[in-house]
Amino acid sequence: MNRAWDLSQTSFLVIEDNIHMRSILRSVLSGFGVRQIYEASDGADGLEIVLDRTPDFILVDWAMAPVSGADFIKILRSDKDKFISTIPVVVVSAHSQKATIVEAMKLGVHGFIAKPVSPAVLFDRIGDILQKQELHGRCKGVYGQAAATPKRSGAAAQGTKAAAASARVKKDPVSMALL
């Protein structure tokens, strides 16, 4: 892996329900030179950030409530916006059984890292993914979206927002009781 990646212009979204783990991942990414790090405590909040900020890269926990990492990935991968639906996603989870990893890969993740996270492993995985993205033409400039790309609005954004809200309601027993 080429260790010369400049991640200063690459934005990351960390979706993790454990505040301490989110803080650790933020610190590790900052140590890699990442300047723009968004955080969410579950998949529904993560989807809202994806729509508002369109990060270049996503790190997501698998087991969260009310919207799990698996549900987040399903919604993300089904988005009609080809840029959003192909954002690189790496699952960072303590649930590293073979069945979980296979399911994550079938959902279209770019990698799976078992907790506890080693910064060297995370950096190498990010670099491997960036290298593959570059080879397949996803990169624009350093990496990621061109700076002038506008925010989504209208029906496309509303469809994903509705999916996020629906996923949140389905997982929340209080909301289910109110229906």
C-alpha positions in Angstrom: 0.0 0.0 0.0 1.2 3.5 -0.9 1.5 5.5 2.4 1.7 8.8 0.5 -2.1 9.4 0.5 -3.0 12.9 1.4 -6.3 12.7 3.3 -6.5 16.4 4.2 -9.1 17.0 1.5 -11.1 13.8 2.1 -14.2 14.0 4.2 -15.2 11.2 6.5 -18.4 10.3 8.2 -18.1 8.1 11.4 -21.4 6.4 12.3 -20.9 4.8 15.8 -23.3 4.6 18.7 -20.5 4.5 21.3 -19.3 8.0 22.0 -15.9 6.8 23.2 -15.3 4.8 20.0 -16.5 7.7 17.9 -13.9 9.9 19.7 -11.2 7.3 19.1 -12.0 7.0 15.4 -12.1 10.8 15.2 -8.6 11.1 16.8 -7.2 8.4 14.5 -8.6 10.1 11.4 -7.2 13.4 12.6 -3.9 11.8 13.0 -4.0 10.8 9.4 -4.5 14.4 8.4 -8.2 14.3 7.9 -9.7 17.8 8.5 -13.4 17.2 7.8 -15.0 14.5 10.0 -18.7 14.2 10.5 -20.2 12.1 13.3 -23.5 10.3 13.7 -24.8 8.0 16.5 -26.9 5.8 14.3 -27.7 5.0 10.7 -30.7 7.4 10.5 -28.5 10.4 11.6 -25.8 9.1 9.3 -28.2 9.2 6.3 -29.1 12.7 7.0 -25.5 13.7 7.1 -24.8 11.9 3.8 -27.6 13.9 2.2 -26.5 17.2 3.7 -22.7 16.8 3.4 -22.0 13.9 1.0 -18.8 12.6 2.7 -16.1 11.0 0.6 -15.8 8.0 2.9 -17.9 6.3 5.6 -16.9 4.3 8.7 -19.9 2.5 10.2 -20.6 0.3 13.2 -22.7 -2.8 12.5 -24.8 -3.1 15.7 -26.6 0.1 16.5 -30.2 1.1 17.2 -32.6 2.3 16.1 -31.0 2.1 12.6 -28.3 -0.5 12.3 -25.2 -0.4 10.1 -26.8 -3.1 7.9 -29.9 -1.0 7.4 -27.9 2.1 6.8 -25.9 0.4 4.1 -29.0 -1.1 2.4 -30.6 2.4 2.2 -27.3 4.0 1.0 -26.7 1.4 -1.7 -30.3 1.8 -3.0 -30.1 5.6 -3.4 -30.7 6.7 -7.0 -27.8 9.2 -6.8 -24.9 7.2 -8.3 -22.3 9.2 -6.3 -24.0 8.7 -3.0 -24.8 5.0 -3.6 -21.1 4.3 -4.3 -19.5 6.1 -1.4 -16.8 3.8 0.1 -18.1 2.2 3.3 -16.0 0.3 5.8 -17.7 -1.5 8.7 -15.8 -1.1 12.0 -17.4 -3.6 14.4 -16.8 -6.0 17.3 -19.3 -8.3 15.6 -16.7 -9.9 13.4 -18.2 -13.4 12.9 -17.8 -14.8 9.4 -21.6 -14.6 8.8 -21.6 -10.9 9.6 -18.6 -10.2 7.4 -20.2 -12.1 4.5 -23.5 -10.2 5.0 -21.7 -6.9 5.0 -19.8 -7.7 1.8 -23.0 -8.8 0.1 -24.5 -5.4 1.0 -21.6 -3.7 -0.8 -19.2 -2.5 1.8 -15.6 -1.9 0.7 -14.1 -3.4 3.9 -14.6 -4.8 7.4 -12.3 -4.0 10.3 -12.8 -5.8 13.7 -12.6 -3.8 16.9 -10.3 -2.9 18.6 -9.1 -0.9 15.6 -5.4 -0.6 14.8 -4.6 2.8 13.3 -2.2 1.0 10.9 -4.8 -1.4 9.7 -7.4 1.4 9.3 -4.9 3.5 7.3 -3.9 0.6 5.1 -7.6 -0.3 4.4 -8.4 3.3 3.5 -5.4 3.5 1.2 -6.3 0.2 -0.5 -9.8 1.5 -1.1 -8.6 4.8 -2.4 -6.2 3.1 -4.7 -9.0 0.9 -6.2 -11.2 4.0 -6.5 -8.5 5.8 -8.3 -8.0 2.9 -10.7 -11.7 2.8 -11.4 -12.1 6.5 -12.0 -14.1 7.6 -9.0 -11.4 10.1 -7.9 -11.7 13.8 -8.9 -8.7 15.8 -8.0 -7.1 14.5 -4.8 -10.1 12.2 -4.1 -13.8 12.5 -3.8 -16.4 14.9 -5.0 -15.5 18.1 -6.9 -15.8 21.1 -4.6 -18.6 22.7 -6.7 -21.0 19.8 -6.5 -24.3 21.1 -5.3 -26.4 19.6 -2.5 -29.2 17.4 -3.5 -32.7 18.6 -3.3 -36.2 17.7 -4.5 -37.5 14.2 -5.0 -34.1 12.4 -4.9 -33.2 13.8 -1.5 -36.8 13.4 -0.2 -36.7 9.7 -1.2 -33.7 8.9 0.9 -34.9 11.1 3.8 -38.2 9.2 3.8 -36.3 5.9 3.8 -34.2 7.1 6.8 -37.3 8.2 8.7 -39.1 4.9 7.9 -36.1 2.9 9.0 -36.0 4.9 12.3 -39.7 4.3 13.0 -39.5 0.6 12.2 -36.7 0.1 14.8 -38.2 2.3 17.5 -40.7 0.4 19.7 -42.2 3.7 21.0 -42.9 4.8 17.4 -44.3 1.4 16.5 -46.6 1.6 19.5 -47.8 5.1 18.4 -48.6 3.8 14.9 
